[in-house]
């Protein structure tokens, strides 16, 4: 593992610092939505339009959504009243899982078990939203928060190996509810948006219902690292109980098949529109958005409000791939006809080159310096992008910055 406290580690830091001075490369971008060539699963056609935009065209023009809604109703009726709960709904409290819970309770009248994997960074507004949502909808809730000491070690390991510290969050969110489904004998699991809204791991044009299963989990959720892998990676320098990693393991497929489970996305049955849905849950549940580091003030307050280190995640993406969440959100708005390309480009230029204040807290959690952090991230940069550290400006604090947990 990288260790900048050693002589070899310090040499690595100096070497990486030299790499920062390489000239910046202009990335090829989708002529329609602006996503760059470093975006996951992206391809461009002869017109310079990306496959994500083409998927969206197919979604809007060729899918019979009335028939899909009928399929959802039939699916729910197969399970209604036959188990401890009609379905299980994984829940973060963000816009997508909140809308999913709202839709399933209000439109389909199910009795759900709500399962929340608390990653350890939930913000005050989110916690208030959660409490209000649970009370207004009248649902049973299980919330689980994993061992913080283990979480920090997992974050460091996945950052070093993949340039992505969110391994514990993503694997836990998608694996832990499956364990609960088995324990509570609840075979129908309903998630929010399908991945084909954002990437091409699954494609609307294949006309195949996206199953949220172990294949999908291993394909892009766990970064190619299983819990068993991670156990071996951290065991040399970190004392832990092997059971601490159980929440990050995927249950045996034979057990899920015995349960006759179905694990699907609500967005496979209704057309997904995050902005419209955020407005619905605001009006019906009092769900409130929030400011997020390095996002345009007053815009996209419904997006990624769950985590106080979201700004660090976006910053890493910017260093590695040359874009972050502003590009992703304006790309969605461009596909929806809600913004002009010139305005989207201006927002990207203004807000995507900022260092988030939460980085200081994040470095404290992991016990590394900023030079060490930069060196780690530089090892995972996606070509042909080259980050320009000299162009980075300081970002603004959010209103709740002083409320976030500190180690010291």
C-alpha positions as CSV (number, residue, x, y, z in Angstrom):
1,X,0.0,0.0,0.0
2,X,1.1,3.6,-0.7
3,X,2.9,5.1,2.4
4,X,4.3,8.6,2.0
5,X,5.9,8.4,5.5
6,X,8.7,6.3,4.1
7,X,11.6,7.5,1.9
8,X,10.2,5.6,-1.1
9,X,6.8,7.1,-0.5
10,X,8.2,10.7,-0.3
11,X,10.0,10.0,-3.6
12,X,6.7,9.0,-5.1
13,X,5.1,12.2,-3.9
14,X,7.9,14.2,-5.6
15,X,7.5,12.2,-8.8
16,X,3.8,12.8,-8.9
17,X,4.3,16.5,-8.2
18,X,6.4,16.7,-11.3
19,X,3.6,15.0,-13.3
20,X,1.2,17.8,-12.3
21,X,3.1,20.2,-14.6
22,X,2.2,18.2,-17.8
23,X,0.2,20.3,-20.3
24,X,-3.6,20.0,-20.0
25,X,-5.4,18.2,-22.8
26,X,-8.8,19.3,-24.3
27,X,-11.1,16.3,-24.0
28,X,-13.4,15.2,-26.8
29,X,-17.0,15.8,-25.6
30,X,-20.5,14.8,-26.8
31,X,-21.7,17.4,-29.2
32,X,-25.1,17.3,-27.6
33,X,-24.8,16.9,-23.8
34,X,-21.1,17.7,-23.1
35,X,-20.0,14.5,-21.5
36,X,-16.3,13.9,-22.1
37,X,-14.4,10.9,-23.5
38,X,-13.3,10.0,-20.0
39,X,-16.8,9.3,-18.9
40,X,-17.5,5.7,-17.9
41,X,-18.8,3.5,-20.8
42,X,-19.1,6.4,-23.2
43,X,-18.9,6.1,-27.0
44,X,-19.5,8.6,-29.8
45,X,-21.2,8.0,-33.1
46,X,-20.3,9.6,-36.4
47,X,-22.3,12.7,-35.5
48,X,-20.3,13.2,-32.3
49,X,-23.3,12.2,-30.1
50,X,-22.7,9.9,-27.2
51,X,-24.4,6.6,-26.5
52,X,-26.0,7.9,-23.3
53,X,-27.9,10.5,-25.4
54,X,-28.9,7.8,-27.9
55,X,-30.1,5.6,-25.1
56,X,-32.3,8.5,-23.9
57,X,-33.7,9.0,-27.4
58,X,-34.7,5.4,-27.5
59,X,-36.2,5.6,-24.0
60,X,-38.4,8.5,-24.9
61,X,-39.5,7.3,-28.3
62,X,-39.6,3.6,-28.3
63,X,-40.6,2.2,-24.9
64,X,-44.2,1.6,-24.2
65,X,-44.4,3.1,-20.7
66,X,-48.1,2.2,-20.2
67,X,-47.3,-1.4,-20.8
68,X,-44.3,-1.1,-18.4
69,X,-46.5,0.3,-15.7
70,X,-48.9,-2.6,-16.2
71,X,-45.9,-5.0,-15.8
72,X,-45.1,-3.3,-12.5
73,X,-48.6,-3.7,-11.2
74,X,-48.6,-7.4,-12.1
75,X,-45.2,-7.9,-10.4
76,X,-46.4,-6.3,-7.2
77,X,-49.6,-8.4,-7.2
78,X,-47.5,-11.6,-7.4
79,X,-46.0,-10.8,-4.0
80,X,-48.7,-8.7,-2.2
81,X,-49.8,-10.1,1.1
82,X,-47.8,-13.3,0.8
83,X,-44.7,-12.5,2.9
84,X,-43.8,-10.5,5.9
85,X,-43.8,-7.4,3.7
86,X,-45.0,-6.8,0.2
87,X,-41.6,-5.5,-0.8
88,X,-38.3,-4.2,0.5
89,X,-37.2,-0.7,-0.5
90,X,-33.5,0.3,0.0
91,X,-33.4,3.9,1.2
92,X,-30.7,6.6,1.4
93,X,-33.1,9.5,1.8
94,X,-32.0,11.2,-1.4
95,X,-34.4,12.2,-4.1
96,X,-34.5,8.8,-5.9
97,X,-35.1,6.5,-3.0
98,X,-37.6,8.9,-1.4
99,X,-39.6,9.1,-4.6
100,X,-39.5,5.4,-5.0
101,X,-40.8,4.9,-1.5
102,X,-43.5,7.6,-2.0
103,X,-44.6,6.0,-5.3
104,X,-44.8,2.5,-4.1
105,X,-46.8,3.5,-1.0
106,X,-49.1,6.0,-2.5
107,X,-49.6,4.7,-6.0
108,X,-49.3,0.9,-5.4
109,X,-50.4,0.8,-1.8
110,X,-47.7,-1.6,-0.7
111,X,-46.6,-2.4,2.8
112,X,-42.8,-2.0,2.5
113,X,-39.9,-2.7,4.7
114,X,-37.5,0.3,4.4
115,X,-33.9,-0.6,4.7
116,X,-31.2,2.1,5.2
117,X,-27.5,1.6,5.0
118,X,-26.1,4.6,6.8
119,X,-22.6,5.2,5.3
120,X,-21.6,7.5,8.2
121,X,-21.8,10.9,6.5
122,X,-25.5,11.8,6.6
123,X,-26.2,15.5,6.7
124,X,-28.7,17.3,9.0
125,X,-31.1,18.2,6.2
126,X,-31.2,14.6,5.0
127,X,-31.8,13.3,8.5
128,X,-34.7,15.7,8.9
129,X,-36.1,14.6,5.5
130,X,-35.9,11.0,6.5
131,X,-37.7,11.4,9.8
132,X,-40.5,13.5,8.1
133,X,-40.8,11.0,5.2
134,X,-41.1,7.9,7.5
135,X,-43.7,9.6,9.7
136,X,-45.8,10.9,6.8
137,X,-45.8,7.6,4.9
138,X,-46.2,5.4,8.0
139,X,-43.6,2.8,7.2
140,X,-41.4,0.3,9.1
141,X,-37.7,1.2,8.9
142,X,-34.5,-0.7,9.6
143,X,-31.3,1.5,9.7
144,X,-27.8,0.0,9.9
145,X,-24.5,1.9,10.4
146,X,-21.3,-0.1,10.1
147,X,-18.2,0.0,12.2
148,X,-16.6,3.4,11.8
149,X,-13.1,2.2,12.4
150,X,-13.5,-0.4,9.6
151,X,-15.2,2.1,7.3
152,X,-12.2,4.5,7.5
153,X,-9.8,1.7,6.6
154,X,-11.9,0.5,3.7
155,X,-12.1,4.1,2.4
156,X,-8.3,4.4,2.4
157,X,-7.8,1.1,0.7
158,X,-10.3,1.7,-2.1
159,X,-8.9,5.2,-2.6
160,X,-5.4,3.9,-3.0
161,X,-6.3,1.0,-5.3
162,X,-9.1,2.6,-7.3
163,X,-9.0,6.3,-6.7
164,X,-12.5,5.9,-5.3
165,X,-13.1,5.9,-1.5
166,X,-16.8,5.0,-1.7
167,X,-16.4,1.2,-1.9
168,X,-17.9,0.7,1.5
169,X,-20.9,2.9,0.7
170,X,-21.7,1.4,-2.7
171,X,-21.2,-2.2,-1.8
172,X,-23.1,-1.8,1.5
173,X,-26.0,0.0,-0.1
174,X,-26.5,-2.8,-2.6
175,X,-25.5,-5.9,-0.6
176,X,-26.9,-5.2,2.9
177,X,-30.6,-4.9,1.8
178,X,-30.3,-8.3,0.1
179,X,-29.3,-9.9,3.4
180,X,-32.3,-8.2,5.1
181,X,-34.6,-9.5,2.3
182,X,-33.5,-13.1,3.3
183,X,-33.9,-12.5,7.0
184,X,-37.3,-11.0,6.6
185,X,-38.5,-13.4,3.9
186,X,-39.3,-10.5,1.6
187,X,-38.4,-11.5,-2.0
188,X,-39.4,-8.3,-3.9
189,X,-36.8,-5.5,-3.8
190,X,-37.6,-2.2,-5.5
191,X,-34.8,0.2,-6.2
192,X,-34.9,3.7,-7.8
193,X,-33.4,4.7,-11.1
194,X,-31.8,2.2,-13.5
195,X,-28.2,2.6,-14.4
196,X,-29.1,3.1,-18.1
197,X,-30.1,6.7,-17.1
198,X,-26.5,7.5,-16.7
199,X,-24.2,4.9,-18.1
200,X,-24.1,2.1,-20.8
201,X,-23.4,-0.9,-18.6
202,X,-27.1,-1.6,-19.4
203,X,-28.8,0.0,-22.4
204,X,-32.4,0.9,-22.9
205,X,-32.0,-0.1,-26.5
206,X,-31.4,-3.8,-25.5
207,X,-35.0,-3.8,-24.3
208,X,-34.1,-6.0,-21.4
209,X,-35.3,-5.3,-17.8
210,X,-32.3,-4.3,-15.7
211,X,-32.0,-6.7,-12.7
212,X,-30.2,-5.4,-9.6
213,X,-28.4,-8.7,-8.9
214,X,-25.0,-10.1,-8.2
215,X,-24.0,-9.8,-11.9
216,X,-24.7,-6.1,-11.8
217,X,-23.0,-5.8,-8.4
218,X,-19.8,-7.3,-9.7
219,X,-20.0,-5.5,-13.0
220,X,-19.7,-2.0,-11.7
221,X,-20.8,-1.5,-8.1
222,X,-17.9,-3.1,-6.1
223,X,-15.0,-1.7,-8.3
224,X,-13.9,-5.2,-9.0
225,X,-13.1,-5.8,-5.3
226,X,-15.1,-8.3,-3.3
227,X,-15.4,-8.3,0.5
228,X,-13.1,-11.3,0.5
229,X,-10.6,-9.4,-1.6
230,X,-10.8,-6.5,0.7
231,X,-10.3,-8.6,3.8
232,X,-6.9,-9.8,2.4
233,X,-5.9,-6.3,1.4
234,X,-6.3,-4.7,4.8
235,X,-5.4,-7.7,7.1
236,X,-1.7,-7.0,7.0
237,X,-1.9,-3.7,9.0
238,X,-5.4,-3.5,10.5
239,X,-6.9,-5.6,13.2
240,X,-10.6,-6.5,12.6
241,X,-13.1,-9.2,13.1
242,X,-13.9,-10.9,9.7
243,X,-17.6,-10.5,10.6
244,X,-17.1,-6.7,10.2
245,X,-17.1,-7.2,6.4
246,X,-20.3,-9.3,6.3
247,X,-22.5,-6.3,5.3
248,X,-20.4,-5.9,2.2
249,X,-20.7,-9.4,0.9
250,X,-23.4,-10.4,-1.5
251,X,-25.6,-13.2,-0.3
252,X,-25.4,-16.7,-1.9
253,X,-27.4,-16.7,-5.1
254,X,-28.8,-20.1,-4.1
255,X,-30.4,-18.5,-1.1
256,X,-31.9,-15.7,-3.1
257,X,-33.2,-18.1,-5.7
258,X,-34.8,-20.2,-3.0
259,X,-36.6,-17.1,-1.8
260,X,-37.7,-16.6,-5.5
261,X,-36.5,-13.0,-5.3
262,X,-36.9,-10.2,-7.8
263,X,-34.7,-7.1,-7.5
264,X,-35.7,-4.4,-10.0
265,X,-35.7,-0.6,-10.6
266,X,-38.8,1.5,-10.4
267,X,-37.3,3.5,-13.3
268,X,-37.5,0.4,-15.5
269,X,-41.3,0.7,-15.3
270,X,-41.9,4.5,-15.3
271,X,-39.9,7.2,-17.2
272,X,-37.4,8.7,-14.7
273,X,-37.2,12.5,-14.3
274,X,-35.2,13.5,-11.2
275,X,-36.2,17.2,-11.2
276,X,-39.9,16.5,-11.6
277,X,-39.8,13.8,-9.0
278,X,-37.9,16.0,-6.5
279,X,-40.7,18.6,-6.9
280,X,-43.3,15.9,-6.2
281,X,-41.7,14.8,-2.9
282,X,-41.2,18.4,-1.9
283,X,-44.9,19.1,-2.3
284,X,-46.2,15.8,-0.9
285,X,-43.7,15.0,1.8
286,X,-42.0,18.3,2.6
287,X,-38.7,16.9,1.3
288,X,-36.0,19.7,1.2
289,X,-33.0,20.0,-1.0
290,X,-29.7,21.4,0.1
291,X,-26.5,23.1,-1.1
292,X,-23.7,20.8,-2.1
293,X,-20.0,21.9,-2.4
294,X,-18.9,23.3,-5.7
295,X,-22.4,23.2,-7.3
296,X,-24.0,26.4,-8.7
297,X,-25.9,28.2,-5.9
298,X,-29.6,27.7,-6.1
299,X,-29.3,25.0,-8.8
300,X,-29.5,21.2,-8.4
301,X,-30.4,21.4,-4.7
302,X,-32.1,18.0,-5.1
303,X,-28.9,16.2,-6.2
304,X,-26.5,14.2,-3.9
305,X,-27.4,15.9,-0.6
306,X,-26.9,12.6,1.3
307,X,-23.2,12.9,2.1
308,X,-20.9,15.6,3.5
309,X,-17.9,14.3,1.6
310,X,-19.8,14.4,-1.7
311,X,-17.7,17.4,-2.6
312,X,-14.5,15.3,-2.2
313,X,-15.9,12.5,-4.4
314,X,-16.7,15.1,-7.1
315,X,-13.3,16.7,-6.8
316,X,-11.6,13.3,-7.3
317,X,-13.6,12.7,-10.4
318,X,-12.5,16.1,-11.7
319,X,-8.9,15.4,-11.0
320,X,-9.1,11.9,-12.5
321,X,-11.5,12.5,-15.5
322,X,-11.6,16.2,-16.1
323,X,-15.3,16.7,-15.1
324,X,-17.5,16.4,-12.1
325,X,-21.2,16.7,-11.1
326,X,-21.8,20.0,-12.8
327,X,-21.1,18.3,-16.2
328,X,-23.4,15.4,-15.3
329,X,-26.3,17.6,-14.2
330,X,-26.1,20.0,-17.1
331,X,-25.9,16.9,-19.4
332,X,-29.2,15.7,-18.0
333,X,-30.7,19.2,-18.4
334,X,-29.5,19.4,-22.0
335,X,-31.2,16.0,-22.7
336,X,-34.4,17.4,-21.1
337,X,-34.2,20.7,-23.0
338,X,-33.9,22.7,-19.8
339,X,-30.7,24.6,-20.5
340,X,-28.8,26.0,-23.5
341,X,-25.5,24.5,-24.3
342,X,-23.6,27.8,-23.9
343,X,-25.1,28.2,-20.4
344,X,-24.2,24.7,-19.5
345,X,-20.6,25.2,-20.7
346,X,-20.3,28.4,-18.6
347,X,-21.5,26.6,-15.4
348,X,-18.9,23.8,-16.0
349,X,-16.1,26.4,-16.5
350,X,-17.0,28.3,-13.4
351,X,-17.6,25.6,-10.8
352,X,-15.7,22.5,-11.7
353,X,-12.2,23.5,-10.8
354,X,-12.7,24.1,-7.1
355,X,-11.2,22.4,-4.1
356,X,-13.9,21.4,-1.6
357,X,-13.5,22.5,2.0
358,X,-14.5,19.0,3.1
359,X,-11.2,17.7,1.8
360,X,-9.5,18.8,5.0
361,X,-12.0,16.7,7.1
362,X,-11.6,13.8,4.7
363,X,-7.8,13.8,5.0
364,X,-8.1,13.9,8.8
365,X,-10.4,10.8,8.7
366,X,-7.9,8.9,6.6
367,X,-4.7,10.1,8.3
368,X,-3.0,11.3,5.1
369,X,-1.7,14.7,3.8
370,X,-2.9,16.5,0.8
371,X,0.3,15.7,-1.1
372,X,-0.3,12.1,-0.4
373,X,-3.9,12.4,-1.5
374,X,-2.9,14.1,-4.8
375,X,-0.3,11.5,-5.4
376,X,-2.8,8.6,-4.9
377,X,-5.3,10.3,-7.2
378,X,-2.7,10.9,-9.9
379,X,-2.1,7.2,-10.1
380,X,-5.6,6.7,-11.3
381,X,-6.0,9.5,-13.8
382,X,-8.0,8.4,-16.9
383,X,-6.1,9.2,-20.2
384,X,-6.0,11.5,-22.0
385,X,-7.0,13.8,-19.2
386,X,-4.2,15.6,-17.2
387,X,-5.2,17.5,-14.1
388,X,-4.0,21.1,-13.7
389,X,-3.4,21.7,-10.0
390,X,-2.3,25.3,-10.6
391,X,-5.8,26.1,-11.9
392,X,-7.6,24.8,-8.8
393,X,-9.5,27.5,-6.8
394,X,-10.9,27.2,-3.2
395,X,-14.5,26.3,-2.9
396,X,-17.1,27.7,-0.5
397,X,-18.3,26.0,2.7
398,X,-21.9,24.8,2.9
399,X,-24.1,26.0,5.8
400,X,-23.6,22.9,7.8
401,X,-19.9,22.5,7.5
402,X,-19.2,23.2,11.1
403,X,-21.6,20.5,12.2
404,X,-19.8,17.6,10.5
405,X,-18.0,15.1,12.6
406,X,-14.3,15.7,13.3
407,X,-11.8,13.1,14.5
408,X,-9.8,15.7,16.5
